[in-house]
């Protein structure tokens, strides 16, 4: 690596990692509330980006108004997914819910192709194109603003999770479903709210990514980089989602800056680096950096 470019790769990695952190937050939220690892999160992200594009290009709406409309659609999508696909599986073996989310991902993929087609599209610019220059570091304005929106989303969620009635109910349900029901909490509604929020988070991340890389089916693959972030930070840790996302973003960009000949570069080292990192994490610390190791009495 050219060490003169290290600050550039580090800064870009941190900004990109902020978006990964936001996507990871949706995974953590679903797991905390219902003990389900949502393998369809990336496809929910992809659908949100296509919906925003549809409102912009097909309906002629302003890009920010389309963004807001996509968030409304995301709420409805999350509620429908929980009600129609997941609620019937409450109390069933965990393998059943895993297979359901895998099947859901393919349903969303196929529905997107049928409804919008498989061609790549582009969203209108959401932010100024003029770069931000800090010394020798040049930062894309859209990446900086996307990072800011992602961090704002985290702040709003933490406030919601800690200080609102529904947030406290979600925390209670996350600890013990049966105990939460025994004190009068409606756990199915809490699950629905969790899926709605996760769908909104995915849509926000999808629109931010699409504004930089385009609206395409591969957005669901890009979102998979949130999986190593969640596993590194801990499946139940919200701060871990932030740390994990930032770490994955930095690793991806630093590896992409390594010198390599054409043959090695063709392997897309930057693309596989997050998953190599995930394997290392699972090997040495499978519970994650901030994960909890639960001990059950027999």
C-alpha positions in Angstrom: 0.0 0.0 0.0 1.1 3.5 -0.7 1.2 4.8 2.9 0.6 8.4 1.6 -2.9 7.2 0.7 -3.6 5.5 4.0 -5.6 8.5 5.4 -7.7 8.5 2.2 -8.5 4.7 2.4 -9.1 5.0 6.2 -11.5 7.9 5.9 -13.4 6.3 3.0 -13.6 3.1 4.9 -15.1 4.7 7.9 -17.7 6.6 5.9 -18.7 3.5 4.0 -18.7 1.5 7.2 -21.3 3.9 8.6 -23.8 2.6 6.0 -22.9 -1.0 6.8 -23.5 -0.2 10.4 -27.0 1.0 9.6 -27.8 -2.1 7.7 -26.4 -4.2 10.6 -28.7 -2.4 13.0 -31.7 -4.0 11.2 -30.2 -7.4 11.6 -29.5 -6.8 15.3 -33.0 -5.5 16.0 -34.7 -8.5 14.5 -32.5 -10.9 16.3 -32.9 -9.1 19.7 -36.7 -9.0 19.5 -37.5 -12.4 18.0 -34.2 -14.5 17.9 -34.5 -14.7 14.1 -31.5 -14.0 11.9 -33.0 -12.3 8.9 -31.3 -13.5 5.7 -33.7 -11.4 3.7 -32.4 -8.1 5.0 -30.3 -7.4 1.8 -33.3 -8.1 -0.4 -35.5 -5.8 1.7 -32.8 -3.2 1.1 -32.8 -3.8 -2.6 -36.6 -3.5 -2.8 -36.5 -0.2 -1.0 -34.0 1.2 -3.5 -36.2 0.1 -6.4 -39.3 1.6 -4.9 -37.5 4.9 -4.4 -36.4 4.8 -8.1 -40.0 4.0 -9.2 -41.4 7.0 -7.4 -38.7 9.2 -8.8 -38.6 8.1 -12.4 -42.0 6.7 -13.1 -44.1 9.1 -11.0 -41.8 12.2 -11.4 -41.5 12.9 -7.8 -38.6 14.8 -6.1 -35.9 12.4 -5.0 -36.4 13.3 -1.3 -40.1 12.9 -1.5 -39.5 9.6 -3.2 -37.2 8.7 -0.3 -39.9 9.5 2.2 -42.5 7.5 0.2 -40.2 4.5 0.1 -39.9 4.6 3.8 -43.7 4.5 4.1 -43.8 1.5 1.8 -41.0 -0.1 3.9 -43.1 0.1 7.0 -46.0 -1.6 5.3 -43.6 -4.3 3.8 -42.1 -5.0 7.2 -45.5 -5.4 8.9 -46.8 -7.7 6.1 -43.7 -9.8 6.3 -44.1 -10.3 10.0 -47.8 -10.9 9.9 -48.0 -13.2 6.8 -44.6 -15.0 6.9 -43.2 -15.1 10.4 -46.0 -14.9 12.9 -47.2 -18.4 12.2 -43.7 -19.7 13.0 -43.6 -18.4 16.6 -42.7 -21.3 18.8 -41.5 -23.4 15.8 -37.9 -24.7 15.5 -35.3 -22.1 14.6 -34.5 -23.9 11.3 -38.1 -23.2 10.1 -37.7 -19.4 10.6 -34.3 -19.5 8.9 -35.7 -21.3 5.9 -38.6 -18.8 5.8 -36.2 -15.8 5.6 -34.2 -17.5 2.9 -37.4 -18.3 1.0 -38.5 -14.7 1.6 -35.3 -13.4 0.1 -36.0 -15.3 -3.2 -39.6 -14.1 -3.3 -38.4 -10.5 -3.0 -35.8 -11.1 -5.6 -38.3 -12.6 -8.1 -40.9 -10.0 -7.3 -38.4 -7.2 -8.0 -37.5 -8.6 -11.3 -41.1 -9.0 -12.3 -42.2 -5.6 -11.1 -39.2 -3.5 -12.1 -37.0 -5.6 -14.3 -33.4 -6.6 -13.9 -31.7 -3.6 -15.5 -29.5 -1.2 -13.5 -31.0 2.2 -12.9 -29.7 5.4 -11.4 -31.2 7.8 -8.9 -30.9 11.5 -9.3 -28.1 13.1 -7.2 -29.2 13.5 -3.6 -26.2 15.6 -2.6 -23.8 18.1 -4.2 -21.1 16.4 -6.4 -18.4 18.8 -5.2 -15.9 16.8 -3.1 -14.9 17.8 0.4 -11.1 18.3 0.7 -9.4 17.9 4.0 -5.6 18.3 3.4 -4.6 15.4 1.2 -7.9 13.5 1.7 -10.7 14.0 -0.8 -14.1 12.8 0.3 -17.2 12.4 -1.8 -19.9 14.7 -0.5 -22.6 12.0 -1.0 -20.6 9.5 1.1 -20.1 12.0 3.9 -23.8 12.9 3.9 -24.8 9.3 3.8 -22.6 8.6 6.8 -24.3 11.5 8.6 -27.8 10.2 7.9 -26.7 6.7 9.0 -25.4 8.1 12.3 -28.5 10.2 12.8 -30.6 7.0 12.3 -28.6 5.4 15.1 -29.1 8.3 17.4 -32.9 8.4 16.8 -33.1 4.6 17.3 -31.3 4.7 20.6 -33.6 7.5 21.8 -36.6 5.4 20.7 -35.3 2.2 22.2 -34.4 3.8 25.6 -37.0 6.4 26.3 -40.3 5.6 24.5 -43.0 3.2 25.7 -42.7 1.0 22.6 -38.9 1.0 22.8 -39.1 -0.2 26.5 -41.6 -2.9 25.5 -39.2 -4.1 22.7 -36.4 -4.3 25.3 -38.6 -6.3 27.6 -39.7 -8.7 24.9 -36.1 -9.2 23.8 -35.1 -10.4 27.2 -37.9 -13.0 27.7 -41.0 -13.4 25.4 -43.0 -15.4 28.0 -42.3 -13.0 30.8 -43.2 -10.1 28.6 -46.6 -11.7 27.7 -47.2 -12.4 31.4 -47.1 -8.7 32.2 -49.5 -7.8 29.5 -47.2 -6.9 26.6 -48.5 -7.9 23.1 -45.4 -9.7 21.8 -46.8 -10.2 18.2 -47.3 -6.5 17.9 -43.8 -5.9 19.2 -42.4 -8.3 16.6 -44.4 -6.4 13.9 -42.9 -3.1 15.0 -39.4 -4.6 15.0 -39.8 -5.9 11.4 -41.2 -2.5 10.3 -38.2 -0.6 11.8 -35.8 -3.1 10.3 -37.5 -2.7 6.9 -37.1 1.1 7.2 -33.5 0.8 8.2 -32.9 -1.5 5.2 -34.6 1.0 2.8 -32.6 4.0 4.1 -29.4 2.0 3.6 -30.5 0.8 0.2 -31.3 4.4 -1.0 -28.0 5.7 0.3 -26.1 2.9 -1.4 -28.1 3.3 -4.6 -27.4 7.0 -4.8 -23.7 6.1 -5.1 -23.6 2.8 -6.9 -26.9 2.7 -8.8 -30.2 0.8 -8.3 -29.5 -2.8 -9.2 -30.2 -6.4 -8.0 -26.6 -6.6 -6.7 -27.5 -4.3 -3.8 -28.7 -7.4 -2.0 -25.2 -8.8 -2.3 -23.6 -5.6 -1.1 -25.8 -5.7 2.0 -24.3 -9.1 2.9 -21.3 -7.2 4.2 -23.4 -6.3 7.2 -23.3 -9.9 8.2 -19.6 -9.9 9.2 -20.3 -6.6 10.9 -23.0 -8.1 13.1 -21.0 -11.2 13.9 -18.0 -9.1 14.9 -20.0 -6.7 17.1 -22.3 -9.3 18.5 -25.8 -10.4 17.4 -27.5 -8.6 20.3 -25.4 -5.5 20.5 -26.4 -2.2 19.1 -23.0 -0.5 19.8 -21.5 -3.7 18.3 -23.4 -3.0 15.0 -21.7 0.4 14.8 -18.2 -0.9 15.6 -18.6 -3.9 13.4 -19.8 -1.8 10.4 -17.0 0.7 10.7 -14.5 -2.1 11.0 -15.7 -3.9 7.9 -15.7 -0.7 5.9 -12.1 0.1 6.9 -10.9 -3.5 6.2 -12.6 -3.5 2.8 -11.0 -0.2 1.7 -7.5 -0.9 3.2 -7.4 -4.3 1.4 -8.6 -2.6 -1.8 -5.6 -0.3 -1.5 -3.0 -3.1 -1.3 -0.7 -3.4 -4.3 -1.4 -6.4 -6.4 -0.8 -7.6 -9.9 -3.6 -8.0 -12.4 -4.1 -11.7 -11.6 -4.6 -11.2 -7.9 -6.7 -8.0 -8.4 -9.0 -9.9 -10.6 -10.1 -11.9 -7.5 -11.6 -8.8 -6.1 -9.7 -8.9 -2.8 -11.7 -6.0 -1.4 -15.0 -7.9 -2.0 -13.9 -11.1 -0.2 -12.0 -9.4 2.6 -15.2 -8.9 4.8 -16.0 -12.6 4.6 -12.5 -13.7 5.4 -12.7 -11.4 8.4 -16.0 -13.0 9.3 -14.4 -16.5 9.2 -11.6 -15.3 11.5 -14.1 -13.8 13.9 -16.2 -17.0 14.1 -12.9 -18.9 14.7 -11.6 -16.8 17.6 -14.7 -15.1 19.1 -17.9 -16.6 17.8 -20.0 -14.6 20.3 -18.7 -11.3 18.9 -16.9 -8.4 20.5 -19.9 -7.3 22.6 -21.9 -10.5 22.4 -23.4 -12.2 25.4 -22.6 -15.9 26.1 -25.8 -17.3 27.5 -25.5 -20.2 30.0 -28.5 -22.4 30.4 -29.1 -24.6 33.5 -29.9 -28.3 32.8 
